[in-house]
Amino acid sequence: MILKGSQRGGAKQLGLHLMRTDDNEHVEVHDVRGFVSEEVIGALKEAYAVSRGTQCRQFLFSLSLNPPQTEAVPVAAFEDTLERIEKKLGLEGQPRIVVFHEKEGRRHAHAVWSRIDAGTMTARNLPYFKSKLRDISRELFLEHDWKMPQGLVNSAERDPCNFTLAEWQQAQRMGRNARDLKTMIQDCWAVSDTKAAFVHALSERGLILARGDRRGHVAVTHEGEVLSIARYADRKAREVRAKLGAPDDLPIVSEARELIAQNMTAAFKRHGREALFLKARALAPLERRRIEMTRRHRAERTKLDEGQKRRWIEEMRARSLRLNGGLKGLWQRLTGRYGRIRRQNEREAYAALQRDRDQRQAVVGVQHVERRELQKLIAAARGRHAGLLRDIRRDRDRIRAQLQAADGTASPVRRRGRRSGSSIGVEPEPEP
C-alpha cells in the first residue's frame, strides 16, 4: 500500500478532517491509544496541550495508508503495517489514533502519532522517514503480490495519488479531483521534451504556463487558480528550471487570467452549462442510489456492532460463571482447576474476538463489492459527460481557427510579444 507521512501541527484542523462524513461514506475510529480522551478531536487537543511544554510546533506525525484500488485488505494487515512503521520510525509506545475512511468501494486508513515523549518532554526525531516509508511500502507490495506502482519501482517516478491537504482543498474549490489535476500536469510533463511542447500540452488541457509571484513556473486554470508546476509535477524546482528555462518571458498571473477571460466566450459558457445540466441529470439517480446504499450499509454495520457487543457481554458472563468464589473458588485454586479454566477463558475470548473481526470484515467486503459495481455506473456516466465536453472543445477550436484565418489577426499573446504557445487552448474537462 502507498504510505504518505508528514510532520505537522494543526491538531483541530486535522481532527475535523479525519471525522468528515460528508466527504467519506464511512468513518470508523479504530483505535485511540495513550490519550485520556477517547474521541479523536479531544485526543489531538491533548497532544497540542502537551506540546505547549516544548518548543516543537510540528508535534504530530500524520500518515495515510492507501491499499490498491481493487484489493480487499483486512484490518489485520493495516495493524501489522502500523506496527512495522512504529518500529521502523521509532514511534513505539507513542500516543496514537487510527481512523478508517471508506469511499467509492475502497477503504484506506489514517494514523496520527504524538511526537512528544512525555517522559523527556522532547519530540521524537524522525530522520529519513520518507525513504523508510517507501521501503516498507515496497515490501508490502511484494509480500501481498500486488501490482507495484512505478513510483515504487523507480524512486524517480512519483505516485500521482499523493497530494497534500492544501492541494486537495484547492481542487475542491475548482470542483475537481486533486488526483486528476496532478495526473494531468504530470502527463504534460512526461510527454514534453521542450518548453514549447510543455506549453502546448498544458494549453490543450486549458492551462496557461505563467510566471508566479516568486518567479517560479505556475499553471493558471480557467477558474483562475494557480498551480505550482514543481509541486504538481512532483519535480524539484531546479529540474523545472532546467527544462523550461527562466520564466522571464512568460506572462504574469494577472495577464494569464486576462487571456483566459478573453477566451471564455458566452457561447462556450452556455454549452458548458448545458453539458453540466446533462451530467447532473444523468448522475442524479445514481447519486440517490449512492446515498441510499451508504445509509443502508451504515445501518447494517451498526446492527452488526450492536449484536456483537451483546453476544460478547453474554459470553463474558458465561465464562466468568465458571470461576467460583468463596470456598469453592479456594478449592478450585488448590486443585489447579482455576488456572485451567482461566486459560480456557482466555483462549475462548481471543477466538471470539477474532470471530467478530472476521465477521465484520466479511460484511465490509460484501459492501465494497456492491459499492464498486455502482461506482462503475457512475464512472461510465462521467465518462460520457467528458466525451461531450471534448466534442464541444473541438468545435470551439475549429471555429476559432476559421475566424482567425479569415481576419488574419494574431492571438492576444502574439500581439503582446509573448510566444503564441502561451495562449490558452481548450477548456479542461471536469472531474471524470
C-alpha positions in Angstrom: 0.0 0.0 0.0 1.1 3.6 -0.6 2.3 5.3 2.6 2.3 9.1 2.8 3.5 10.7 6.0 4.2 14.2 7.2 5.2 16.1 10.4 2.6 18.8 11.2 0.7 20.8 13.7 -2.9 22.0 13.4 -4.4 19.4 15.7 -8.0 20.7 15.5 -8.0 21.1 11.7 -6.6 17.5 11.3 -9.2 16.2 13.7 -12.1 17.8 11.8 -10.7 16.4 8.5 -10.4 12.9 9.9 -14.0 12.9 11.1 -15.6 14.3 7.9 -18.6 12.2 7.0 -19.7 14.5 4.1 -16.6 13.5 2.1 -16.5 9.9 3.2 -19.2 7.3 3.1 -18.0 5.6 6.2 -15.7 6.9 9.0 -14.6 4.4 11.7 -12.4 5.3 14.7 -10.4 2.1 15.0 -8.0 3.0 17.8 -7.3 5.8 20.3 -4.2 4.9 22.4 -2.3 6.7 25.0 -4.8 9.6 25.5 -7.2 10.4 28.3 -9.9 11.3 25.8 -11.4 8.5 23.7 -12.5 11.0 20.9 -10.3 12.0 18.0 -10.6 15.7 18.4 -10.2 15.6 22.2 -7.1 13.4 21.9 -5.5 15.7 19.4 -6.2 18.7 21.6 -4.4 16.7 24.4 -1.4 16.3 22.1 -1.4 20.0 21.4 -1.6 20.8 25.2 1.4 18.5 25.9 3.4 20.1 23.1 3.0 23.5 24.7 5.5 22.4 27.2 8.1 22.1 24.5 9.3 24.3 21.6 8.1 21.8 19.0 5.5 23.1 16.5 5.1 20.1 14.3 4.2 17.9 17.2 2.2 15.3 15.2 3.1 12.7 12.7 0.3 12.1 10.2 0.2 9.0 8.0 -2.2 7.8 5.3 -2.2 4.1 4.3 -3.7 3.6 0.8 -4.1 0.0 -0.4 -4.6 -0.8 -4.2 -7.9 0.2 -5.6 -9.2 -3.4 -6.3 -7.8 -5.2 -3.2 -9.8 -6.2 -0.1 -7.3 -5.6 2.6 -8.3 -6.9 6.1 -7.9 -4.8 9.2 -5.1 -7.1 10.5 -3.0 -6.1 7.5 -3.4 -2.4 8.4 -2.5 -3.2 12.1 0.6 -5.2 11.1 1.7 -2.3 8.8 1.3 0.2 11.6 3.4 -1.9 14.0 6.2 -2.1 11.4 6.1 1.6 10.8 6.3 2.3 14.5 9.3 0.1 14.9 11.0 1.5 11.8 10.4 5.2 12.7 10.9 4.9 16.5 7.3 5.7 17.4 6.7 2.6 19.6 4.6 3.4 22.7 3.7 6.9 21.5 0.0 8.0 21.8 -1.7 7.1 18.5 -5.0 7.5 16.7 -6.2 5.2 13.8 -9.2 6.1 11.7 -10.6 4.2 8.7 -12.2 6.0 5.7 -14.3 4.4 3.0 -15.3 5.9 -0.3 -16.3 4.6 -3.7 -16.0 1.0 -2.5 -12.4 1.2 -1.1 -11.0 1.6 2.3 -7.9 3.5 3.5 -6.6 4.4 6.9 -5.2 7.5 8.6 -2.9 7.2 11.6 -1.7 10.1 13.8 1.0 9.9 16.5 2.1 12.5 19.0 5.8 13.1 18.6 6.2 14.4 22.1 7.8 11.9 24.5 6.0 12.5 27.8 9.0 11.2 29.8 11.6 13.6 28.4 9.2 16.3 27.1 11.1 16.2 23.8 9.9 15.4 20.2 10.8 12.1 18.7 13.2 12.6 15.8 12.1 11.0 12.5 15.1 11.1 10.2 14.6 9.9 6.6 11.0 8.9 7.3 10.0 9.3 3.7 12.6 6.8 2.4 11.8 4.4 5.3 8.1 4.5 4.4 8.9 3.9 0.8 10.9 0.8 1.7 8.0 -0.5 3.9 5.5 0.2 1.1 7.7 -1.7 -1.5 7.9 -4.7 0.9 4.1 -4.7 1.3 3.5 -4.8 -2.4 5.9 -7.7 -2.8 4.6 -9.7 0.2 0.9 -9.4 -0.9 1.7 -9.9 -4.6 0.1 -6.6 -5.5 0.9 -4.8 -8.8 3.6 -2.3 -7.8 3.3 1.4 -8.9 6.1 2.8 -11.0 6.8 5.3 -8.2 8.0 2.4 -6.1 9.8 0.5 -8.8 11.7 3.7 -9.7 12.1 6.3 -6.9 12.5 9.0 -9.6 8.8 8.5 -10.5 6.0 9.7 -8.2 2.6 8.4 -7.4 0.0 10.9 -8.6 -2.4 9.9 -5.8 -0.2 11.6 -3.1 -1.4 15.1 -2.7 -1.3 17.4 0.3 -4.4 18.8 2.2 -3.8 22.2 0.6 -3.8 20.7 -2.9 -7.0 18.7 -2.1 -8.7 21.9 -0.8 -7.6 23.8 -3.9 -9.1 21.1 -6.1 -12.3 21.2 -4.1 -12.6 24.9 -4.8 -12.5 24.2 -8.5 -14.9 21.3 -8.3 -12.2 18.8 -9.4 -10.3 15.9 -8.1 -6.8 16.5 -6.8 -5.6 13.2 -8.2 -6.8 14.2 -11.7 -5.1 17.6 -11.5 -1.8 16.0 -10.5 -2.1 13.4 -13.2 -2.9 16.0 -15.8 0.2 18.1 -15.2 2.4 15.0 -14.8 1.2 13.7 -18.1 2.0 17.1 -19.7 5.5 16.9 -18.2 6.0 13.3 -19.3 5.1 13.9 -22.9 7.1 17.2 -23.3 10.7 17.3 -24.2 10.9 21.1 -24.5 9.3 24.2 -23.1 7.3 24.7 -26.2 5.9 21.2 -26.1 5.1 21.6 -22.4 3.2 24.9 -23.1 1.3 23.2 -25.9 0.4 20.2 -23.7 -0.9 22.5 -21.0 -2.8 24.6 -23.4 -4.6 21.5 -24.8 -5.9 21.0 -21.3 -6.9 24.6 -20.8 -3.9 25.7 -18.7 -1.6 28.6 -19.2 2.1 28.5 -18.3 2.8 31.7 -16.3 5.4 33.4 -14.0 4.4 33.2 -10.4 4.9 35.8 -7.7 8.2 34.2 -6.6 9.5 34.0 -10.2 8.6 30.3 -10.4 6.7 28.4 -13.1 3.0 28.0 -12.5 -0.1 26.9 -14.4 -3.2 29.0 -14.4 -6.5 27.2 -14.8 -9.6 28.6 -16.4 -11.0 29.2 -12.9 -8.1 31.5 -12.1 -6.4 29.0 -9.7 -2.6 29.0 -9.7 -0.9 25.6 -9.6 2.8 25.2 -8.9 4.4 23.2 -11.7 7.1 21.8 -9.3 4.6 20.7 -6.8 2.0 19.2 -9.1 4.6 17.6 -11.4 6.4 16.2 -8.3 9.7 17.7 -9.5 12.3 19.8 -7.8 12.4 23.5 -8.7 15.9 23.1 -10.3 14.5 20.3 -12.6 11.7 22.6 -13.7 14.0 25.5 -14.4 16.4 23.3 -16.3 13.7 22.0 -18.6 11.6 25.2 -19.0 14.3 27.8 -18.6 13.9 31.2 -16.8 10.2 32.3 -16.6 11.1 35.9 -17.6 9.3 35.7 -21.0 6.1 34.2 -19.5 3.0 36.2 -18.7 2.4 37.0 -15.1 -0.6 35.5 -13.4 -2.8 38.6 -13.9 -2.0 38.6 -17.6 -2.8 34.9 -17.9 -6.1 35.5 -16.2 -6.9 38.2 -18.7 -6.1 35.8 -21.6 -8.4 33.3 -20.1 -11.2 35.8 -19.8 -10.8 36.7 -23.5 -11.2 33.1 -24.5 -14.2 32.3 -22.4 -16.9 33.2 -24.8 -20.6 33.4 -24.0 -21.4 30.6 -26.4 -19.0 28.2 -24.7 -20.3 29.1 -21.3 -23.8 28.3 -22.4 -22.6 25.0 -23.9 -20.7 24.2 -20.7 -23.8 24.9 -18.6 -25.9 22.7 -20.8 -23.3 19.9 -20.5 -23.2 20.2 -16.7 -27.0 20.1 -16.7 -26.9 16.8 -18.7 -24.3 15.4 -16.4 -26.3 16.3 -13.3 -29.5 14.8 -14.8 -27.6 11.6 -15.7 -25.9 11.3 -12.3 -29.0 12.3 -10.1 -30.5 8.7 -9.9 -27.0 7.2 -9.4 -26.4 9.7 -6.6 -29.7 8.8 -5.0 -28.7 5.2 -5.2 -25.3 6.0 -3.6 -26.9 7.9 -0.7 -29.4 5.1 -0.1 -26.6 2.5 -0.3 -24.4 4.4 2.2 -27.4 4.7 4.6 -28.2 1.0 4.3 -24.5 0.0 4.7 -24.2 2.1 7.8 -27.3 0.6 9.3 -26.1 -2.9 8.6 -22.8 -2.2 10.4 -24.5 -0.6 13.3 -26.8 -3.6 13.7 -23.8 -5.9 13.4 -21.8 -4.0 16.0 -24.7 -3.9 18.5 -25.3 -7.7 18.0 -21.6 -8.5 18.5 -21.5 -6.3 21.6 -24.5 -8.1 23.2 -23.0 -11.5 22.3 -19.6 -10.5 23.8 -21.2 -9.5 27.1 -23.2 -12.7 27.3 -20.2 -14.9 26.5 -18.0 -13.0 29.1 -20.7 -13.5 31.7 -20.9 -17.2 30.9 -17.1 -17.5 31.2 -16.9 -15.6 34.4 -19.5 -18.0 36.0 -17.0 -20.9 35.5 -14.8 -19.3 38.2 -16.3 -19.8 41.7 -15.9 -17.5 44.6 -15.5 -18.2 48.3 -14.6 -21.7 49.5 -15.4 -23.2 46.1 -13.1 -20.8 44.5 -10.4 -21.6 47.0 -10.9 -25.3 46.3 -10.6 -24.6 42.5 -7.2 -22.9 43.2 -5.9 -25.7 45.4 -6.8 -28.4 42.8 -5.4 -26.3 39.9 -8.8 -26.1 38.1 -8.9 -22.3 38.5 -5.8 -21.9 36.3 -7.0 -24.3 33.7 -10.4 -22.6 33.5 -8.8 -19.2 33.3 -6.6 -20.2 30.4 -9.6 -21.8 28.7 -11.5 -18.5 29.1 -8.6 -16.5 27.6 -8.4 -18.8 24.6 -12.2 -18.6 24.0 -12.1 -14.8 24.4 -9.4 -14.4 21.8 -11.2 -16.8 19.4 -14.4 -14.8 19.9 -12.6 -11.5 19.2 -11.1 -13.0 16.0 -14.5 -14.4 15.0 -16.2 -11.0 15.4 -13.4 -9.3 13.4 -13.7 -11.8 10.6 -17.4 -11.5 10.6 -17.2 -7.7 10.3 -14.6 -7.9 7.5 -16.9 -10.3 5.6 -19.7 -7.8 5.8 -17.5 -4.9 4.8 -16.1 -6.9 1.9 -19.6 -7.6 0.5 -20.5 -4.0 0.8 -17.3 -3.0 -1.0 -18.2 -5.2 -3.9 -21.7 -3.7 -4.1 -20.3 -0.2 -3.9 -17.8 -0.8 -6.7 -20.5 -2.1 -9.0 -22.3 1.2 -8.5 -19.1 3.2 -9.0 -18.7 1.6 -12.4 -22.0 3.1 -13.5 -21.0 6.4 -12.0 -17.7 6.4 -13.8 -19.4 5.4 -17.1 -21.8 8.4 -16.8 -19.0 10.7 -16.0 -17.0 9.4 -19.0 -19.9 10.1 -21.3 -20.1 13.6 -20.0 -16.4 14.1 -20.5 -16.8 13.0 -24.1 -19.5 15.6 -24.7 -17.2 18.3 -23.4 -14.4 17.1 -25.7 -16.7 17.4 -28.7 -17.6 21.0 -27.6 -14.0 21.8 -27.2 -13.1 20.6 -30.7 -15.9 22.5 -32.3 -14.9 25.7 -30.5 -11.3 25.4 -31.6 -12.3 24.7 -35.2 -14.5 27.9 -35.3 -11.8 30.0 -33.6 -9.2 28.8 -36.2 -11.6 29.7 -39.0 -12.2 33.2 -37.7 -8.5 33.9 -37.2 -7.7 32.7 -40.7 -10.5 34.9 -42.1 -9.4 38.2 -40.5 -5.7 37.4 -40.4 -5.3 38.6 -36.8 -2.8 37.2 -34.4 -3.7 35.9 -30.9 -3.6 38.3 -28.0 -0.4 36.7 -26.7 1.4 37.3 -30.0 0.3 40.9 -30.0 1.8 41.2 -26.5 5.1 39.9 -27.7 4.7 36.6 -26.0 5.1 33.2 -27.5 2.0 32.1 -29.2 2.2 28.8 -27.4 1.3 30.5 -24.1 -2.2 31.3 -25.2 -5.0 29.2 -23.8 -6.0 26.2 -25.8 -9.0 24.4 -24.5 -11.3 24.1 -21.6 -10.1 21.3 -19.3 -12.6 18.6 -18.6 -14.3 18.4 -15.2 -13.6 15.5 -12.9 -14.5 12.3 -14.7 
